[in-house]
Amino acid sequence: MTLNRIVTVAALALTVGFVSTPADVRAQVKPGDVITPNNASQVEGLVSPGNYDLVRQGMTMKIVPTAHLDWPPPYKAATEQYSPQVSLTPNGDLKNYVAGLPFPLVDANDPQAATKIMWNFEFRPLASDDLDARNVEVVSHRAGSDNEVEHMTFGHLGFYNYIGRTEVAPTPINPDILKTGIASRAGAFPILEPAEMAGAGIVRQRSAIPGMDDTVWEYSQGSRKLRRLETAELSDSFGVSQNGAGPRGGGIGGATTYASTWDPDSAFGFSGRIQDYTYRLLGERSMLAVVEAGNSPAMACATDGGRSVCPENWEMRNLYVIEATAKPRSPVGGSLLIPKRIFYIDSEGWFITASDQFDNQGQLWKTLVTFHTYRDRAEPNSRIAIWPFKRIFETALVDEDLTDGFSTVVYTPGHNNLDDSMFINMGAVDQNFFTPATMVQAGH
């Protein structure tokens, strides 16, 4: 099947998604509408239940027309070349993947449809080779106060992929994967502020070998020690106090109480291992999401005390709704703090637009919303990080604890007046960057 045929079918699916939506639901919003707490009921059912709480508390939405997001040309070519050979094993592992989107056409009646959608998310077109977001800001607020509880800045947040590469040599696969067995590396380091956390960081290494767990290291400048983490700890917050204060657990990194609600497994919407969950397709729905944000850097929301991003452009999108349930883990590995997540995944860009997260009692605990845009540069004054075509990238992520209204916003890019801070598929980081050695060196 040619790529043109794939794109045509995908466009048809998007149209069908809108037509199949009841007329009374579609009529609730139209381009030009501004949604505030006073008329929030207009978007009930058009955003996730958790995101609806964000709107009711003050996250202003500007409704705009639905747009088309195109993939980078090298990614399109890779999809056409390699996707026909990709399949899933009976237990859901990816087989014969090289580059591009693994499954351009997903049949909702396929028993493995949900798992295929998740693998499409894993190898989405946003950043196939590498990503280095510099001076990323992570800002936390309590409900009822405009004052920041914590303001963290990471020197680097990103990843390097050994497989699925489409723009930076070596492509489509780094041959070192055959020697190391490493599929990808990721990390966030060093923390530049606050002072009590300066130098700290975390890196994650993902194996290409089925059944192998991720390997994770954390570094603390205060102790000058590098320690291994259990992967179960990655669904815990980054920055909660060392004495265990916080709504659910002890936290990673150690700093001030309630420093953050954001957990490493929620980076970019979801950064956990696909194989660690079972998936169920709950439906394909026309819902609201931010895919062409008007602001980069994103703007803190003035109408909810900075707990989210607003006002921003929201448009109707065709989304897959996926329930992800953590598989049982061994007693040694520990249990995940977030055992169930419901993802809302854009069927054109294949990124997570929202995620509602549930605690061990099955209660809705946290909600996450991502803000994406479609441009050829992240900052208006970029001089280096300019792509030869428009591409999709995340501008912000909101992670709020719905039990107490405590919220953390991750800004990518941050508000640091840098002309260039978002490098995607530009070779800004190599395979040796997101490693324990580099993290320790950067933390000194």
Residue, then its C-alpha position, 0 to 999 in steps of 0.5 A: m500500500t502506498l503512502n498516499r493510500i495510507v494518508t487517504v485512509a487516515a483522512l477518511a477515518l478522521t472524517v468518519g470519526f466526526v460524522s459518527t459523533p452525535a450532532d447534539v454533542r458536536a454542536q456544544v462547541k464551535p470555532g470562536d468559542v471561549i470556554t471558562p468555568n462559567n460555560a465549562s459544561q459545553v466541553e463535558g464529554l469532549v475532554s477527559p473527566g480529569n481534564y474537565d476538572l481543570v476547565r472547571q477550575g479555570m483553564t480557559m480554552k479557545i476553540v479553533p478549527t480542526a487542522h491537518l498535521d503532516w509527518p516529516p518527509p523522512y518519517k513518511a518514507a520510512t513508514e511506506q518502506y518498512s511498515p508492511q513487514v511489522s507485526l506483533t507477537p502473541n504476547g504483544d512484542l513488536k516484531n520486524y520493526v525498523a523505522g517509521l510508524p509501525f501500524p499505519l492502519v489499525d482495525a478497531n476489531d483487531p484483538q491487538a488494536a490497543t497494543k498496536i496503537m501504543w506501539n504507534f505512540e512509542f514510535r510516533p513522528l514527533a522525534s524519531d532520532d533524538l530530542d534535547a530540550r534545554n533549560v526545561e522549567v518544572v513549576s508547581h502550585r497549590a490550589g488557592s495560591d498564585n505563589e509557586v511552591e517550587h520552581m525546578t529547571f533541568g539543564h537537559l530533558g530528552f532521549y536518544n533512540y537506537i532504532g527507528r531513526t529517520e533523519v540523523a545518521p546512522t539511520p534507520i538503526n544505530p548498529d551498536i544496538l547489536k553489541t549493547g542491546i540498548a534500544s534507547r536512552a533518556g534522562a533529565f539532568p542536571i537540576l539547575e534550581p532550586a539550590e538544594m537539588a542542584g546537580a541531581g538527575i535521572v537517566r533511563q536505559r531501555s533494552a531491545i531484548p524482550g523481557m528485560d526491564d529498564t535500567v535506571w540511575e539517579y544522582s544526587q549532588g548532595s550525597r555525590k552518589l549514583r544509585r540504581l532505582e527500581t523501575a516501579e519508583l518511576s511512577d512516583s513524583f520527582g522531587v517530593s521530600q525525603n521524609g516521605a511527605g506527600p499524597r501517595g509516596g516518598g518521591i524521587g530526588g528529595a527536596t521540599t514537601y510537595a515539590s512536584t506531582w510529575d512522575p518520570d513515567s508521565a514524561f511526554g504523556f507516557s514514558g513507561r515500557i509498553q510491555d509492562y501494561t495490558y491495553r484495552l481500546l475503549g473507543e475512537r472519539s471526537m474530542l478536544a485537544v491542543v495540537e496547534a498551540g498558539n504560544s511557544p513557550a507556553m503561557a501560565c494560566a492566570t485564571d487558575g493561579g498558574r496550575s495549568v496553561c491557558p488560554e490556548n487553542w483547542e480543536m476537535r480531534n479524532l482520538y483513540v481512548i486506551e485503558a492501560t493496566a500495569k501487569p503484575r510485578s515480582p515482589v522484588g520489583g515492587s508495585l507501581l504507584i499508578p496501576k492504571r492510566i487512560f490515554y487519549i491518543d491523537s490518531e494523526g500525530w500519535f501523541i498522548t493528548a491527555s491521561d487520567q491516572f488511577d490509584n491502587q483503590g481504583q479512584l481517579w487520582k491525577t490528570l495529565v494534559t499535554f500541549h502540542t504545536y506544529r511549527d518549524r521552530a520552537e522559539p520565534n527568535s531561533r537561530i539554530a534549531i530550525w527545521p526544514f519543515k513543520r513538525i509536531f512538538e510538545t510545548a507543555l505538560v500539566d500534571e495535577d493531583l485532583t484530590d488536593g488541586f496541587s499541580t505541576v507544569v512542565y514547560t518545553p521550551g522554558h521561559n528562559n529567553l534562550d533563542d534555541s532550546m529545543f533540538i529535535n532530530m538534529g544530532a544535538v545529543d549522541q548515544n553517550f549523552f543520556t548515560p550515568a557518566t555524563m549525568v555525574q559529570a554534569g552534576h559536578 
